[in-house]
Amino acid sequence: MVNVVQKIRKLSVHPNLIGALWLLGSVVLFQISYSIVKLASENLSSIQIVFLRSLFQMLLILPFIAKLGFRVMKTRQYKNYTCRLLFGVTNIVLTFYAYKHMNLATATSIVFTRPLFTIPLAVLMLKEQVGWKRGFATLIGFIGVLIVLNPGPMGLSTAEIAALLASFSLALTYIFIQRLSYTENHLAMLMYFGIACCVLTAYPAYCLWEPFGLQTLGCIFVIAATATAAQYCIIRGYQVGKTTVISPIDYLQIPLSAFIGWCFFHETLSLHFAVGVIIIIAASLYILKRSDGENDLPPAHNNS
């Protein structure tokens, strides 16, 4: 595989900016996917949606894999792949459950506390260095998330707990995505994820299977297409951008989901939600600004 990072280093555009743009694309695509998940979940269980979505994902990627040659599926990264797939499947099942049982904006707010987990995990597992200013800005962003959530005296519901666990799983998933992205083919990574999802959810989906029509089938196809494209954007983003710098872009999922929920699901927006979102966006933009002029290039890797 051609060393993407070395190519990017030759460009005048900062690699972190390119990575951030890839992640911005994933933000839009994921919100389209999650919105349709919420619609489809009115008729199907979240496990069945995960299974069908993963099946379609494999069918979408298979022609590209065949064109490149199945040799791209070869790997020696068994440990990293195993962790990426287990945490990834856990994340998608819990995420779909959360979106089924919660408002779109609220579910997104909880799921995307992920950057709080991503940055310390990147420091511990990827040996990345984070200055105190970016660390403090990340903490402020998480405070904004808490303002959005506005937890009541009864604490968190089952769906909210599932969303938090999904967030932690997603943070771990992104760590292993970055580890794999320097040596593995991005289409192979998507194919392996689709296979793992199908295998691990096949029996539960069979037990909870509900019949569906062509309209629901079309929804599942769109879910698969947008989610697959979003995963592709994430992989490309983390190939060139540093995890601790570009990951706050995902905070933009929150205002976007609020807008979609307001427009299409008649979800209301509160003042504390708006205040929290403003804090989140401000903190995210500050973290990206702090990367300017710093040595935040991702480490070079030998892809031979």
PASEBA-1860 file (N, C-alpha, C; in nm, 3 decimals):
! residues 304
1> MVNVVQKI> 0.085/-0.121/0.000/0.000/0.000/0.000/0.088/0.125/0.000 ~ 0.052/0.223/-0.087/0.131/0.345/-0.097/0.121/0.423/0.033 ~ 0.230/0.476/0.076/0.232/0.549/0.203/0.162/0.684/0.185 ~ 0.037/0.689/0.231/-0.046/0.809/0.214/0.013/0.926/0.291 ~ 0.062/0.898/0.412/0.114/1.005/0.497/0.231/1.076/0.430 ~ 0.323/1.001/0.368/0.438/1.062/0.304/0.396/1.149/0.187 ~ 0.292/1.108/0.114/0.242/1.190/0.004/0.184/1.321/0.056 ~ 0.106/1.311/0.164/0.042/1.429/0.220/0.146/1.528/0.271
9> RKLSVHPN> 0.257/1.476/0.324/0.362/1.563/0.377/0.419/1.654/0.269 ~ 0.411/1.612/0.141/0.466/1.689/0.032/0.372/1.802/-0.010 ~ 0.248/1.799/0.035/0.151/1.901/-0.002/0.164/2.022/0.090 ~ 0.116/2.139/0.040/0.120/2.260/0.120/0.010/2.263/0.225 ~ -0.098/2.187/0.203/-0.209/2.182/0.297/-0.169/2.096/0.416 ~ -0.199/2.145/0.537/-0.164/2.071/0.658/-0.241/1.939/0.663 ~ -0.175/1.828/0.693/-0.244/1.697/0.697/-0.363/1.695/0.792 ~ -0.354/1.767/0.902/-0.466/1.768/0.997/-0.590/1.834/0.937
17> LIGALWLL> -0.571/1.933/0.849/-0.685/1.996/0.783/-0.750/1.897/0.686 ~ -0.669/1.822/0.613/-0.723/1.722/0.522/-0.798/1.615/0.600 ~ -0.738/1.569/0.710/-0.805/1.471/0.794/-0.936/1.523/0.850 ~ -0.937/1.652/0.889/-1.059/1.712/0.943/-1.169/1.717/0.837 ~ -1.133/1.745/0.713/-1.233/1.750/0.605/-1.292/1.611/0.578 ~ -1.207/1.508/0.584/-1.259/1.372/0.570/-1.358/1.341/0.682 ~ -1.323/1.379/0.805/-1.413/1.353/0.917/-1.542/1.434/0.907 ~ -1.534/1.553/0.851/-1.655/1.633/0.831/-1.750/1.562/0.735
25> GSVVLFQI> -1.694/1.499/0.632/-1.777/1.419/0.542/-1.844/1.304/0.615 ~ -1.771/1.240/0.706/-1.828/1.129/0.781/-1.941/1.177/0.873 ~ -1.928/1.299/0.925/-2.032/1.356/1.012/-2.165/1.364/0.939 ~ -2.162/1.420/0.819/-2.285/1.437/0.740/-2.343/1.301/0.702 ~ -2.258/1.212/0.654/-2.305/1.080/0.610/-2.362/0.998/0.725 ~ -2.297/1.002/0.840/-2.347/0.926/0.955/-2.482/0.979/1.003 ~ -2.501/1.110/0.998/-2.629/1.163/1.043/-2.743/1.125/0.948 ~ -2.713/1.119/0.820/-2.814/1.068/0.725/-2.846/0.923/0.759
33> SYSIVKLA> -2.742/0.845/0.785/-2.760/0.703/0.817/-2.841/0.685/0.944 ~ -2.805/0.757/1.051/-2.873/0.741/1.179/-3.018/0.789/1.173 ~ -3.044/0.891/1.092/-3.181/0.939/1.078/-3.270/0.832/1.014 ~ -3.216/0.763/0.915/-3.293/0.658/0.850/-3.303/0.535/0.940 ~ -3.199/0.511/1.023/-3.208/0.404/1.124/-3.327/0.427/1.215 ~ -3.345/0.552/1.256/-3.456/0.584/1.345/-3.591/0.556/1.277 ~ -3.600/0.583/1.148/-3.722/0.553/1.073/-3.743/0.403/1.060 ~ -3.636/0.331/1.023/-3.648/0.186/1.001/-3.675/0.112/1.131
41> SENLSSIQ> -3.628/0.166/1.245/-3.644/0.096/1.372/-3.789/0.095/1.422 ~ -3.876/0.170/1.354/-4.017/0.164/1.389/-4.077/0.028/1.353 ~ -4.014/-0.041/1.257/-4.066/-0.171/1.211/-3.973/-0.287/1.241 ~ -3.844/-0.260/1.261/-3.746/-0.367/1.279/-3.668/-0.348/1.408 ~ -3.615/-0.458/1.462/-3.528/-0.449/1.580/-3.392/-0.393/1.538 ~ -3.321/-0.335/1.634/-3.190/-0.278/1.603/-3.092/-0.385/1.557 ~ -3.100/-0.506/1.613/-3.011/-0.615/1.573/-3.036/-0.654/1.427 ~ -3.162/-0.660/1.387/-3.194/-0.695/1.249/-3.144/-0.587/1.153
49> IVFLRSLF> -3.154/-0.461/1.193/-3.104/-0.352/1.110/-2.952/-0.362/1.095 ~ -2.882/-0.393/1.205/-2.737/-0.407/1.199/-2.698/-0.520/1.104 ~ -2.768/-0.633/1.113/-2.736/-0.746/1.026/-2.757/-0.711/0.879 ~ -2.873/-0.656/0.847/-2.904/-0.623/0.708/-2.812/-0.514/0.655 ~ -2.783/-0.415/0.738/-2.692/-0.309/0.698/-2.554/-0.363/0.666 ~ -2.506/-0.457/0.749/-2.374/-0.516/0.728/-2.371/-0.603/0.603 ~ -2.481/-0.674/0.578/-2.490/-0.756/0.458/-2.482/-0.670/0.332 ~ -2.557/-0.560/0.331/-2.552/-0.469/0.218/-2.413/-0.407/0.204
57> QMLLILPF> -2.349/-0.377/0.317/-2.215/-0.319/0.313/-2.119/-0.412/0.241 ~ -2.124/-0.540/0.271/-2.036/-0.636/0.205/-2.064/-0.641/0.055 ~ -2.193/-0.637/0.018/-2.230/-0.642/-0.124/-2.182/-0.517/-0.197 ~ -2.183/-0.403/-0.129/-2.137/-0.279/-0.191/-1.986/-0.277/-0.212 ~ -1.912/-0.336/-0.119/-1.766/-0.331/-0.125/-1.708/-0.443/-0.212 ~ -1.779/-0.554/-0.221/-1.726/-0.673/-0.290/-1.676/-0.645/-0.432 ~ -1.749/-0.569/-0.517/-1.697/-0.543/-0.652/-1.563/-0.470/-0.652 ~ -1.545/-0.378/-0.557/-1.418/-0.304/-0.551/-1.304/-0.394/-0.504
65> IAKLGFRV> -1.335/-0.483/-0.410/-1.235/-0.579/-0.365/-1.196/-0.672/-0.479 ~ -1.296/-0.719/-0.553/-1.269/-0.809/-0.666/-1.184/-0.741/-0.772 ~ -1.209/-0.612/-0.795/-1.131/-0.539/-0.895/-0.986/-0.524/-0.852 ~ -0.964/-0.498/-0.725/-0.828/-0.483/-0.674/-0.756/-0.617/-0.663 ~ -0.835/-0.723/-0.643/-0.778/-0.854/-0.617/-0.789/-0.889/-0.470 ~ -0.828/-1.012/-0.442/-0.854/-1.051/-0.304/-0.727/-1.058/-0.219 ~ -0.613/-1.036/-0.282/-0.487/-1.033/-0.206/-0.485/-0.917/-0.107 ~ -0.567/-0.814/-0.133/-0.569/-0.699/-0.042/-0.628/-0.737/0.094
73> MKTRQYKN> -0.694/-0.852/0.101/-0.753/-0.897/0.227/-0.648/-0.963/0.317 ~ -0.529/-0.990/0.264/-0.426/-1.052/0.346/-0.378/-0.956/0.453 ~ -0.352/-1.008/0.570/-0.308/-0.924/0.680/-0.227/-1.004/0.782 ~ -0.145/-0.933/0.856/-0.076/-0.990/0.970/-0.118/-0.922/1.100 ~ -0.212/-0.830/1.088/-0.255/-0.751/1.204/-0.375/-0.818/1.273 ~ -0.356/-0.943/1.312/-0.469/-1.020/1.366/-0.521/-0.962/1.498 ~ -0.431/-0.923/1.585/-0.472/-0.870/1.715/-0.547/-0.738/1.699 ~ -0.490/-0.647/1.619/-0.555/-0.518/1.600/-0.689/-0.533/1.529
81> YTCRLLFG> -0.696/-0.623/1.431/-0.822/-0.646/1.361/-0.927/-0.702/1.458 ~ -0.887/-0.798/1.540/-0.982/-0.858/1.634/-1.040/-0.753/1.729 ~ -0.954/-0.669/1.784/-1.001/-0.564/1.875/-1.088/-0.463/1.802 ~ -1.047/-0.422/1.681/-1.125/-0.325/1.604/-1.264/-0.380/1.574 ~ -1.270/-0.508/1.537/-1.399/-0.567/1.498/-1.490/-0.587/1.618 ~ -1.435/-0.636/1.729/-1.518/-0.660/1.848/-1.574/-0.529/1.904 ~ -1.487/-0.429/1.917/-1.534/-0.300/1.968/-1.626/-0.231/1.867 ~ -1.597/-0.249/1.738/-1.680/-0.187/1.636/-1.821/-0.245/1.632
89> VTNIVLTF> -1.831/-0.378/1.641/-1.963/-0.442/1.642/-2.040/-0.403/1.768 ~ -1.971/-0.401/1.882/-2.035/-0.358/2.007/-2.090/-0.217/1.993 ~ -2.010/-0.130/1.934/-2.052/0.009/1.917/-2.177/0.020/1.830 ~ -2.178/-0.047/1.717/-2.290/-0.028/1.624/-2.420/-0.085/1.681 ~ -2.412/-0.198/1.752/-2.533/-0.256/1.811/-2.590/-0.162/1.918 ~ -2.503/-0.113/2.008/-2.548/-0.024/2.114/-2.595/0.111/2.058 ~ -2.528/0.159/1.955/-2.567/0.287/1.894/-2.705/0.278/1.831 ~ -2.729/0.171/1.755/-2.859/0.155/1.691/-2.969/0.140/1.797
97> YAYKHMNL> -2.938/0.073/1.907/-3.035/0.060/2.017/-3.068/0.197/2.075 ~ -2.964/0.279/2.094/-2.985/0.413/2.151/-3.070/0.499/2.058 ~ -3.041/0.495/1.929/-3.117/0.576/1.834/-3.261/0.528/1.821 ~ -3.284/0.401/1.845/-3.420/0.347/1.840/-3.505/0.399/1.955 ~ -3.445/0.414/2.073/-3.521/0.443/2.194/-3.507/0.587/2.245 ~ -3.430/0.670/2.175/-3.406/0.807/2.221/-3.430/0.907/2.109 ~ -3.444/1.034/2.146/-3.448/1.140/2.047/-3.315/1.145/1.972 ~ -3.321/1.186/1.848/-3.202/1.186/1.763/-3.090/1.272/1.822
105> ATATSIVF> -3.124/1.395/1.862/-3.022/1.485/1.913/-2.965/1.437/2.046 ~ -3.049/1.386/2.134/-3.003/1.339/2.264/-2.912/1.218/2.249 ~ -2.952/1.124/2.163/-2.869/1.006/2.139/-2.732/1.046/2.086 ~ -2.731/1.138/1.991/-2.604/1.183/1.934/-2.518/1.251/2.039 ~ -2.581/1.331/2.126/-2.506/1.401/2.231/-2.432/1.304/2.321 ~ -2.496/1.193/2.356/-2.432/1.097/2.446/-2.328/1.014/2.372 ~ -2.364/0.966/2.253/-2.270/0.884/2.177/-2.142/0.961/2.149 ~ -2.154/1.092/2.125/-2.036/1.168/2.089/-1.972/1.239/2.207
113> TRPLFTIP> -1.983/1.175/2.323/-1.887/1.205/2.430/-1.757/1.129/2.401 ~ -1.754/1.057/2.289/-1.639/0.977/2.250/-1.506/1.052/2.254 ~ -1.498/1.180/2.205/-1.368/1.247/2.211/-1.311/1.258/2.351 ~ -1.397/1.259/2.453/-1.345/1.258/2.590/-1.263/1.132/2.616 ~ -1.309/1.018/2.559/-1.236/0.893/2.575/-1.121/0.882/2.475 ~ -1.141/0.935/2.354/-1.042/0.918/2.248/-0.909/0.981/2.282 ~ -0.912/1.102/2.335/-0.786/1.173/2.358/-0.699/1.105/2.463 ~ -0.751/1.069/2.582/-0.664/0.997/2.676/-0.623/0.859/2.623
121> LAVLMLKE> -0.712/0.792/2.549/-0.675/0.663/2.493/-0.564/0.678/2.388 ~ -0.570/0.785/2.310/-0.465/0.810/2.210/-0.332/0.836/2.278 ~ -0.335/0.906/2.391/-0.212/0.931/2.466/-0.154/0.801/2.518 ~ -0.240/0.714/2.573/-0.194/0.589/2.634/-0.155/0.484/2.531 ~ -0.235/0.473/2.423/-0.218/0.362/2.329/-0.140/0.399/2.205 ~ -0.152/0.527/2.160/-0.081/0.569/2.040/0.041/0.654/2.071 ~ 0.064/0.681/2.202/0.179/0.759/2.248/0.179/0.900/2.189 ~ 0.060/0.955/2.161/0.051/1.092/2.114/0.062/1.188/2.232
129> QVGWKRGF> 0.114/1.308/2.205/0.130/1.408/2.308/0.021/1.515/2.293 ~ -0.039/1.554/2.405/-0.145/1.654/2.405/-0.105/1.766/2.499 ~ -0.101/1.889/2.445/-0.071/2.004/2.530/-0.185/2.032/2.626 ~ -0.152/2.104/2.735/-0.254/2.127/2.838/-0.368/2.213/2.786 ~ -0.342/2.300/2.688/-0.448/2.386/2.635/-0.550/2.305/2.556 ~ -0.502/2.212/2.474/-0.596/2.127/2.399/-0.669/2.033/2.494 ~ -0.596/1.984/2.597/-0.661/1.897/2.694/-0.771/1.971/2.771 ~ -0.743/2.097/2.808/-0.842/2.176/2.881/-0.962/2.208/2.792
137> ATLIGFIG> -0.935/2.239/2.664/-1.044/2.268/2.571/-1.132/2.145/2.551 ~ -1.070/2.027/2.549/-1.148/1.903/2.537/-1.238/1.885/2.658 ~ -1.186/1.915/2.777/-1.266/1.907/2.899/-1.384/2.004/2.894 ~ -1.360/2.125/2.845/-1.467/2.222/2.830/-1.573/2.170/2.733 ~ -1.527/2.105/2.625/-1.622/2.047/2.531/-1.710/1.942/2.596 ~ -1.651/1.862/2.685/-1.730/1.760/2.754/-1.830/1.824/2.851 ~ -1.791/1.934/2.913/-1.885/2.006/2.999/-2.004/2.053/2.915 ~ -1.976/2.096/2.792/-2.085/2.133/2.702/-2.177/2.016/2.674
145> VLIVLNPG> -2.121/1.896/2.662/-2.202/1.776/2.641/-2.292/1.752/2.761 ~ -2.238/1.770/2.882/-2.318/1.752/3.003/-2.432/1.852/3.010 ~ -2.406/1.975/2.965/-2.512/2.075/2.962/-2.622/2.033/2.866 ~ -2.581/1.977/2.753/-2.680/1.928/2.656/-2.764/1.817/2.717 ~ -2.700/1.725/2.788/-2.771/1.610/2.846/-2.866/1.653/2.957 ~ -2.822/1.746/3.040/-2.904/1.794/3.151/-2.964/1.677/3.229 ~ -2.880/1.589/3.288/-2.933/1.470/3.355/-3.022/1.505/3.474 ~ -3.131/1.431/3.487/-3.226/1.455/3.594/-3.193/1.378/3.720
153> PMGLSTAE> -3.278/1.387/3.823/-3.251/1.319/3.951/-3.255/1.167/3.941 ~ -3.322/1.113/3.840/-3.332/0.968/3.824/-3.210/0.908/3.754 ~ -3.117/0.994/3.713/-2.998/0.943/3.646/-3.024/0.908/3.501 ~ -2.946/0.815/3.449/-2.953/0.778/3.308/-3.044/0.658/3.286 ~ -3.110/0.658/3.171/-3.195/0.545/3.133/-3.108/0.434/3.074 ~ -3.171/0.319/3.046/-3.098/0.207/2.986/-3.042/0.247/2.850 ~ -3.121/0.319/2.772/-3.076/0.361/2.640/-2.958/0.458/2.651 ~ -2.961/0.547/2.751/-2.851/0.642/2.769/-2.723/0.571/2.814
161> IAALLASF> -2.739/0.470/2.900/-2.622/0.391/2.941/-2.565/0.317/2.820 ~ -2.653/0.261/2.737/-2.609/0.195/2.615/-2.533/0.292/2.525 ~ -2.582/0.416/2.517/-2.515/0.516/2.434/-2.376/0.549/2.488 ~ -2.363/0.559/2.621/-2.231/0.586/2.680/-2.133/0.471/2.654 ~ -2.182/0.348/2.669/-2.097/0.232/2.639/-2.061/0.229/2.491 ~ -2.155/0.271/2.407/-2.126/0.280/2.263/-2.017/0.383/2.238 ~ -2.021/0.493/2.313/-1.920/0.597/2.299/-1.781/0.544/2.334 ~ -1.771/0.473/2.445/-1.642/0.417/2.486/-1.593/0.314/2.383
169> SLALTYIF> -1.683/0.230/2.334/-1.647/0.132/2.232/-1.600/0.201/2.104 ~ -1.667/0.311/2.069/-1.629/0.384/1.949/-1.491/0.446/1.963 ~ -1.461/0.497/2.083/-1.329/0.555/2.106/-1.219/0.450/2.086 ~ -1.240/0.331/2.142/-1.144/0.222/2.124/-1.136/0.179/1.978 ~ -1.251/0.177/1.911/-1.254/0.141/1.769/-1.166/0.234/1.688 ~ -1.177/0.365/1.713/-1.099/0.462/1.638/-0.949/0.447/1.662 ~ -0.914/0.409/1.784/-0.773/0.386/1.813/-0.718/0.275/1.724 ~ -0.793/0.165/1.714/-0.746/0.052/1.632/-0.759/0.081/1.483
177> IQRLSYTE> -0.854/0.167/1.444/-0.862/0.209/1.305/-0.734/0.282/1.266 ~ -0.687/0.371/1.354/-0.565/0.444/1.321/-0.445/0.348/1.316 ~ -0.440/0.253/1.406/-0.329/0.156/1.403/-0.329/0.079/1.271 ~ -0.446/0.040/1.225/-0.457/-0.041/1.104/-0.441/0.040/0.976 ~ -0.481/0.169/0.981/-0.492/0.247/0.859/-0.358/0.272/0.790 ~ -0.246/0.256/0.861/-0.116/0.279/0.801/-0.065/0.159/0.721 ~ -0.118/0.042/0.748/-0.066/-0.078/0.681/-0.172/-0.156/0.605 ~ -0.301/-0.134/0.636/-0.407/-0.215/0.577/-0.483/-0.139/0.470
185> NHLAMLMY> -0.533/-0.213/0.372/-0.618/-0.154/0.269/-0.750/-0.110/0.330 ~ -0.795/0.012/0.298/-0.915/0.065/0.360/-1.040/-0.013/0.322 ~ -1.046/-0.065/0.197/-1.161/-0.144/0.157/-1.163/-0.279/0.229 ~ -1.045/-0.335/0.251/-1.038/-0.460/0.327/-1.085/-0.440/0.470 ~ -1.052/-0.326/0.528/-1.097/-0.296/0.664/-1.249/-0.289/0.671 ~ -1.310/-0.227/0.570/-1.456/-0.219/0.566/-1.519/-0.356/0.544 ~ -1.458/-0.437/0.459/-1.511/-0.571/0.432/-1.505/-0.659/0.556 ~ -1.393/-0.657/0.625/-1.381/-0.736/0.747/-1.483/-0.693/0.852
193> FGIACCVL> -1.509/-0.563/0.859/-1.608/-0.515/0.955/-1.748/-0.565/0.918 ~ -1.781/-0.562/0.789/-1.909/-0.614/0.746/-1.925/-0.762/0.775 ~ -1.821/-0.838/0.751/-1.824/-0.982/0.778/-1.844/-1.007/0.928 ~ -1.769/-0.936/1.011/-1.779/-0.955/1.156/-1.920/-0.921/1.206 ~ -1.976/-0.812/1.156/-2.112/-0.773/1.198/-2.214/-0.880/1.160 ~ -2.203/-0.932/1.037/-2.297/-1.034/0.991/-2.287/-1.161/1.076 ~ -2.165/-1.204/1.101/-2.144/-1.328/1.175/-2.195/-1.316/1.318 ~ -2.165/-1.204/1.384/-2.198/-1.189/1.526/-2.345/-1.153/1.550
201> TAYPAYCL> -2.413/-1.102/1.448/-2.553/-1.064/1.468/-2.652/-1.154/1.395 ~ -2.601/-1.252/1.321/-2.689/-1.337/1.240/-2.792/-1.411/1.325 ~ -2.747/-1.480/1.429/-2.841/-1.558/1.510/-2.938/-1.469/1.589 ~ -2.890/-1.364/1.657/-2.986/-1.276/1.725/-3.087/-1.214/1.628 ~ -3.041/-1.177/1.509/-3.133/-1.119/1.410/-3.237/-1.222/1.366 ~ -3.194/-1.347/1.351/-3.286/-1.454/1.313/-3.394/-1.472/1.420 ~ -3.354/-1.467/1.547/-3.450/-1.485/1.657/-3.551/-1.371/1.665 ~ -3.509/-1.251/1.626/-3.596/-1.134/1.636/-3.648/-1.088/1.500
209> WEPFGLQT> -3.639/-1.174/1.401/-3.669/-1.134/1.263/-3.814/-1.090/1.246 ~ -3.831/-0.977/1.176/-3.963/-0.926/1.140/-3.968/-0.909/0.989 ~ -4.079/-0.950/0.925/-4.091/-0.931/0.779/-4.097/-0.783/0.745 ~ -4.053/-0.747/0.625/-4.052/-0.606/0.584/-4.074/-0.596/0.434 ~ -4.114/-0.476/0.390/-4.145/-0.452/0.249/-4.031/-0.383/0.176 ~ -4.058/-0.344/0.052/-3.956/-0.283/-0.034/-3.912/-0.147/0.019 ~ -4.005/-0.071/0.078/-3.968/0.060/0.131/-3.865/0.047/0.243 ~ -3.887/-0.047/0.333/-3.791/-0.071/0.441/-3.659/-0.122/0.385
217> LGCIFVIA> -3.667/-0.207/0.283/-3.546/-0.259/0.220/-3.464/-0.144/0.159 ~ -3.534/-0.049/0.097/-3.465/0.068/0.042/-3.398/0.149/0.151 ~ -3.466/0.163/0.266/-3.407/0.234/0.379/-3.279/0.167/0.427 ~ -3.282/0.036/0.436/-3.164/-0.040/0.480/-3.049/-0.019/0.383 ~ -3.080/-0.016/0.253/-2.976/0.005/0.153/-2.911/0.142/0.170 ~ -2.993/0.245/0.191/-2.939/0.380/0.212/-2.855/0.385/0.339 ~ -2.902/0.318/0.445/-2.825/0.312/0.570/-2.688/0.252/0.544 ~ -2.686/0.141/0.470/-2.559/0.073/0.441/-2.468/0.160/0.356
225> ATATAAQY> -2.524/0.224/0.252/-2.443/0.304/0.160/-2.382/0.424/0.231 ~ -2.463/0.497/0.309/-2.411/0.617/0.377/-2.315/0.581/0.490 ~ -2.346/0.473/0.564/-2.257/0.432/0.673/-2.124/0.382/0.619 ~ -2.127/0.309/0.507/-2.003/0.260/0.446/-1.918/0.375/0.397 ~ -1.982/0.472/0.331/-1.909/0.590/0.285/-1.852/0.669/0.403 ~ -1.928/0.676/0.513/-1.881/0.747/0.632/-1.759/0.677/0.692 ~ -1.764/0.543/0.699/-1.649/0.469/0.751/-1.527/0.489/0.664 ~ -1.547/0.496/0.532/-1.437/0.521/0.440/-1.374/0.657/0.470
233> CIIRGYQV> -1.460/0.758/0.493/-1.410/0.892/0.525/-1.330/0.891/0.656 ~ -1.377/0.815/0.755/-1.307/0.807/0.883/-1.169/0.745/0.865 ~ -1.163/0.635/0.791/-1.035/0.568/0.768/-0.937/0.660/0.697 ~ -0.985/0.729/0.593/-0.897/0.821/0.520/-0.855/0.938/0.609 ~ -0.947/0.986/0.693/-0.915/1.096/0.782/-0.805/1.061/0.879 ~ -0.813/0.941/0.937/-0.713/0.901/1.036/-0.585/0.850/0.972 ~ -0.585/0.832/0.840/-0.460/0.801/0.771/-0.368/0.922/0.767 ~ -0.428/1.041/0.762/-0.347/1.162/0.743/-0.351/1.257/0.861
241> GKTTVISP> -0.451/1.248/0.945/-0.466/1.342/1.057/-0.434/1.278/1.190 ~ -0.397/1.361/1.286/-0.364/1.314/1.420/-0.491/1.301/1.502 ~ -0.504/1.189/1.571/-0.627/1.158/1.643/-0.669/1.268/1.738 ~ -0.575/1.317/1.820/-0.610/1.415/1.922/-0.647/1.551/1.864 ~ -0.614/1.575/1.738/-0.644/1.703/1.674/-0.776/1.699/1.598 ~ -0.797/1.595/1.519/-0.914/1.593/1.429/-1.039/1.531/1.493 ~ -1.024/1.452/1.600/-1.140/1.385/1.656/-1.250/1.479/1.704 ~ -1.219/1.603/1.751/-1.329/1.692/1.794/-1.426/1.730/1.683
249> IDYLQIPL> -1.390/1.709/1.558/-1.483/1.737/1.448/-1.614/1.661/1.468 ~ -1.606/1.544/1.531/-1.726/1.464/1.553/-1.829/1.535/1.641 ~ -1.786/1.635/1.718/-1.881/1.711/1.799/-1.989/1.776/1.711 ~ -1.955/1.802/1.585/-2.052/1.866/1.496/-2.172/1.776/1.467 ~ -2.160/1.648/1.503/-2.276/1.559/1.491/-2.393/1.611/1.575 ~ -2.364/1.677/1.686/-2.469/1.717/1.780/-2.560/1.825/1.722 ~ -2.506/1.941/1.678/-2.597/2.040/1.620/-2.665/1.992/1.492 ~ -2.594/1.909/1.413/-2.656/1.858/1.291/-2.772/1.765/1.323
257> SAFIGWCF> -2.755/1.678/1.423/-2.863/1.588/1.462/-2.981/1.666/1.521 ~ -2.951/1.774/1.594/-3.057/1.857/1.649/-3.140/1.920/1.538 ~ -3.071/1.966/1.434/-3.141/2.027/1.321/-3.228/1.925/1.249 ~ -3.174/1.806/1.225/-3.250/1.701/1.157/-3.369/1.657/1.243 ~ -3.344/1.640/1.374/-3.452/1.601/1.464/-3.564/1.703/1.468 ~ -3.527/1.832/1.464/-3.626/1.939/1.465/-3.706/1.942/1.335 ~ -3.636/1.922/1.222/-3.702/1.931/1.091/-3.790/1.811/1.059 ~ -3.741/1.690/1.091/-3.806/1.569/1.041/-3.874/1.485/1.149
265> FHETLSLH> -3.835/1.503/1.277/-3.893/1.421/1.384/-3.966/1.504/1.489 ~ -3.982/1.633/1.462/-4.057/1.724/1.548/-4.001/1.725/1.692 ~ -3.869/1.713/1.704/-3.805/1.719/1.835/-3.778/1.865/1.872 ~ -3.807/1.901/1.994/-3.790/2.040/2.037/-3.649/2.065/2.089 ~ -3.604/2.187/2.077/-3.472/2.228/2.124/-3.486/2.319/2.244 ~ -3.410/2.293/2.349/-3.416/2.374/2.470/-3.300/2.472/2.474 ~ -3.308/2.568/2.566/-3.202/2.668/2.580/-3.072/2.603/2.626 ~ -3.081/2.510/2.723/-2.957/2.446/2.771/-2.892/2.363/2.661
273> FAVGVIII> -2.973/2.308/2.571/-2.917/2.233/2.458/-2.837/2.328/2.369 ~ -2.895/2.445/2.339/-2.827/2.542/2.253/-2.698/2.591/2.316 ~ -2.701/2.619/2.446/-2.581/2.666/2.516/-2.472/2.559/2.512 ~ -2.511/2.435/2.539/-2.414/2.325/2.536/-2.351/2.307/2.399 ~ -2.433/2.317/2.295/-2.382/2.301/2.158/-2.283/2.412/2.124 ~ -2.314/2.535/2.163/-2.222/2.647/2.137/-2.087/2.623/2.205 ~ -2.089/2.575/2.328/-1.965/2.545/2.401/-1.887/2.435/2.329 ~ -1.958/2.332/2.285/-1.893/2.219/2.217/-1.824/2.265/2.089
281> IAASLYIL> -1.896/2.344/2.008/-1.839/2.389/1.881/-1.720/2.481/1.905 ~ -1.733/2.572/2.002/-1.623/2.665/2.032/-1.498/2.589/2.078 ~ -1.516/2.491/2.164/-1.402/2.413/2.212/-1.339/2.333/2.099 ~ -1.421/2.277/2.012/-1.369/2.198/1.900/-1.287/2.284/1.805 ~ -1.338/2.403/1.772/-1.266/2.492/1.682/-1.135/2.540/1.746 ~ -1.135/2.561/1.876/-1.013/2.603/1.944/-0.906/2.494/1.937 ~ -0.948/2.369/1.956/-0.854/2.257/1.951/-0.790/2.248/1.814 ~ -0.871/2.266/1.709/-0.817/2.261/1.573/-0.722/2.378/1.549
289> KRSDGEND> -0.757/2.497/1.600/-0.672/2.614/1.582/-0.538/2.595/1.651 ~ -0.536/2.530/1.767/-0.414/2.509/1.843/-0.314/2.422/1.767 ~ -0.364/2.347/1.667/-0.274/2.258/1.592/-0.192/2.333/1.489 ~ -0.234/2.458/1.453/-0.163/2.533/1.351/-0.020/2.563/1.395 ~ 0.072/2.529/1.310/0.212/2.558/1.339/0.279/2.460/1.431 ~ 0.203/2.363/1.484/0.263/2.265/1.573/0.306/2.143/1.494 ~ 0.391/2.063/1.554/0.436/1.941/1.488/0.336/1.830/1.517 ~ 0.218/1.841/1.450/0.111/1.747/1.476/0.093/1.648/1.362
297> LPPAHNNS> 0.198/1.630/1.283/0.187/1.531/1.176/0.180/1.393/1.236 ~ 0.097/1.306/1.176/0.094/1.169/1.224/0.226/1.101/1.197 ~ 0.267/1.006/1.276/0.396/0.941/1.258/0.403/0.867/1.127 ~ 0.519/0.870/1.064/0.536/0.797/0.938/0.544/0.648/0.966 ~ 0.486/0.570/0.875/0.486/0.425/0.890/0.533/0.362/0.760 ~ 0.597/0.253/0.770/0.640/0.177/0.653/0.530/0.081/0.614 ~ 0.477/0.099/0.492/0.364/0.018/0.448/0.406/-0.100/0.362 ~ 0.533/-0.124/0.351/0.578/-0.235/0.267/0.548/-0.369/0.331
END
